[in-house]
Amino acid sequence: MQRLDSADKRPANVQISAAIRAAILTGELEPGAQLPSTHDLAEHFGVARQTVQNAIRSLREEGWVDSRVGSGVYVREQAKLPTPDDTEHPLAGAATFLHEMGHLKQIPRAGWLLLRIANPETVAEHSARVGLVGIVLAALEGADVGRVAALGLLHDAHETRIGDVPSVGRAYVRTAAPQAVTAHQTSAMPDDVAKVVQDLVAEYEAAETLEARVAKDADKIETLLQATEYKAQGHPAGPWQDTSIAALRTDSAKQLAQAILNGDPNGWWSAFAASYHELRAATRGDAP
């Protein structure tokens, strides 16, 4: 761990907590590892034991370490094939489908345009995080993690052909059912691949399985996340937060929504910023 830097204007306990945090982030202190004793840390940093105890208290409150009575302080486990030119390739349809899915990166989520957001997230960006949220919710709800992630990634695949219709337009515009669009999108794919994609879309739209319900909640949680982030930028995204929360069905999603509302959408990097000097020194081998 990096020693105190006399040129650093931060209090000693803040520098110590930053040094220990940096050691955890760089792997010097692995999950489950026991920290040196308060006495040893005080000697290492050249401070009083009370100063070390204050630093440890901050790390414990931030969730980096746990104190075990009679044992010590420990790092938390969770702190951290070619074919001839005149022959169509057998996977040509699959390649075409994947190119089409790339078009989702060009389609903006139309609802955010109502807030006059000049460059709103795309459907592809939304779908990517829906898949990630789905992994979290599936683990919490005991659902099939891989299937929920797949449902989330494909839930807006049909929008390459019908676009993203905002809420104000749905009363006036009727579009083909997603299952019908998917049948056209996958028509040139190998039958076994096409069936997988079609079955996933049908399952999501039917919303009868636990995995589909979790995936639909993941869709709403992602919208809540984005609305919260846009609200922090000064956009009036409150109604999007409200409607997203109202549509949630699983207990895990409702609890996650509360965590999102109570958190700071811009705070995920604060620990790294606080430990910048120590992290830089640790990763580059420089003196602080």
N, C-alpha and C positions, 0 to 999 in steps of 0.2 A: 504494500500500500504506500502511496505517496505521502511523504512527510509534509508538515506545514510549510507554507510559503510565506516568508516574512513580508513579501511585497503584496500579498493578497490582503485586501482591506476587510474581508469578511471575518466575523467572529470565529474563534478557534473551533467551537463546537460545530459550526456550519461547515468549516473546512474538513473537519473529521468525518462528519456524516457524508459529505460529498466524496471523500477519499474512499470510504467503505462502500458507498453506492457504486462508485466507478469500478472497484475491485469485483463487485458482484456482476456488473454489466459486462465486464471483459472476461469473466470466467476465472479470475484469480481466486475468488471465493465462489465455489460451486453450490448449487441448491443442496441444502441439508448440511453444509459445512458449519462447523462451530467456529465462532469468532474467538480470537485471543481473549484472555481474561481482561477485565477492566484495568487491572494493575499493569498488565503487559502493554495494553493499548496506551495507557497514560505514559508509560516509559517511552514507547515508540514515538509518540507525538510530542513528548516533552511538556505535558500539561497535567493539571490536577485530575484526579479520578472523577470528580463531579462534572468536569467538562466533558469527559468521555461519556458519562452516564446521560448527560443532556443530549449528546449526539445520538446515542443508542435509542433514547426515547423518541427522537424525531424519526429515525429509521423504522422503529416499531409502529409508530402511528401512520407512516406512509405505506406500511405493509411489506417492507423489505426483509425484516427479521422477526423472530419470535423469541421471547425469553421463557426459559423453562426453569422453574423453581428447583434449586439445588443442583442444577446441571450447567446452565450457561445460556448464551445467546447463539441462535442458529439462523442461517440464511433460510428463508422460506422456500419450499419446494417449487412454488409457482411464481417467485419474483421475476420473474422474467419470461417397289420393283419396276423397271422400265419395260415398255412394250414397243413393237414396231410402229413407225410413224403413221401407218395407215390403219392401225387398230386402236379403237378406243380403250383406254385403260379400264379395267374392271372397277376401279374405285373413282372413276371420273365423276360420277354422281355425288359421291361423298365429298370430293374436293370442291365441287360446285356449291354444295350445301354450306360448306365451311366458309367459302368466299362470300356467300350470301349473308351468313351470320356476321361477317365482318362489317356489313353495311349498318349494323346496329350501332357501330361506333360513329356513324354520321347522323343518326337520328336523335334530335334533342328530346328530352322529356318535356312534352308540350305544356304541362300544367305550370311549370316554373316560369314560362314566358308571361303568364298572367301577373307575375310579380315584377315584370320588366327586368328580369335577370338576363343580361346580354348573352352570356355563354353558359347556359345551364348544362347540367350533367346529361350525358347521352344515355340511351337505353342500354347500351353495352356496359357502361359504368355502373348503372343501377343494377343490372343483372349480376354483375360480378360480385358486388357486395351482398346482394340477396343470397347468393350461394354461400358466402362466408357466414352471414348471419344464420343461415339454415344449419350450418355445421354446429354452431353454438347452441341453437335452440333444440336441435335433434339430440345432442348430448344431454341436455337438461331434461328433455321429455322422454328419453328412452326410445327414440325413433331411430330408423336406419339412417345413419349420418350420410353415407354416400348417396342414397336415393334422394334424400331431402336436398342435398347440394345440387344434384342433377336436375331436380324439379325446379329449383330456383334459377339455375342457369338458363333453362329453356322456357321459363314461364312467359316471356315476351318475344319468343322467337318469331311468331307470326307477324310482328310489327314491321319486319322488313318489307312486307307487301301491303299492309293496310295503314302503316304509320301509327303514331301515338296520338290517340284521340283524347283531348282533355275533357274534364268533367262537364264543362259547359257545352261541349259538342255532342255528348252521348245521347241527349234527348232528341237530337235531330238526325244523327247519322247511324245507320245500321250497317254493320260489317259482317263478313263471313265468320262463322265460328272458328276459333283457333284450330280445332281439330281438322276442319276442312282445309284450312290454309296449310297446315303441317303435312297433310296427305299430298298436296301438290308439291310442297318443298322437297319432300323425300322420295318422290316418285321414281327418280333415276338412281337412287341408292340401292346397294345390295339389300335384299329382302330382310335379312336378319338385323341389319343396322337400322333400316327404316322402321321396322317394328318396334325396336327399342325406343326410338325418338317419338313415334306416334303414341306408344303406350304411356310414356311419361307425360306428354301433353294432355292426353285424355284423363289420366289420373289426377293431374293438377286441376283441370277444369271441373271434374266431378266432385272433388274435395271430400271424398268419403273415407279415405284412409288417414291414419294418423300422420303419415309422412306428408300428404297433400295439405292437411290442415296446418302443419308446422311450416311448410313452405309458404303458404299464403300469409301466415303471420310474419315470416321472414321478409316478405315483400312489404308489408306494412311497417315493420321495424326499420327497414332500410329507408323508407320514405320519411319516417320520423327522424332518423339520424340526419338525413339531408336537410329536412326542414329546420332542425335544430341548428345545423351549421349555417344555413342561409339566414336564419333569424339572428345569429351571432354577428353576421355581417351587416345587419341593419335592415333586412328585408322582412316584411310583415307576414311571416310564414306560420303564425299561430294556428289558423284554420287547418292547415295541413297536419300539424301536430295533433290537433283535436280529433280529426276524422281518422287518422291512422290509429290512434289509441282506441277509439270507439270500436274499430273493426277487429281488434285482437280477440282470439278465442282461447288460447292456451294460457295457463297460469304462468309458465316460464316467460312467455312473451310480455305479459302484463308487468311482471317484476322487472324484466329488462328495460321496459319502457320507463319505469320509475327511475331506474338507475341512470338512464340517458337524460331524463329531465333534470335530475338532481346533480348531474355532472357538468364538467366544463368541456365543450367540444374542441377547444384549442389547447387543452392541458396535457395531452398525451406525451408531449416532448419536454415537459418542464423539468423532469428529473435529469434528462440528458443535458439540458441547458445549464442546470445547477452544477453539474459535474463536468462541465466542458474542459476545464484546465486539467483535471485529473484524468479524464478519458483520453485526451489528446496525448498526455505524457505516457499513459499506460500503453496505448496502441502504437505509439511511435518510438517508445523507449527514451523519450526526452526527459530531462529534469523539469519540474514544474517552474 
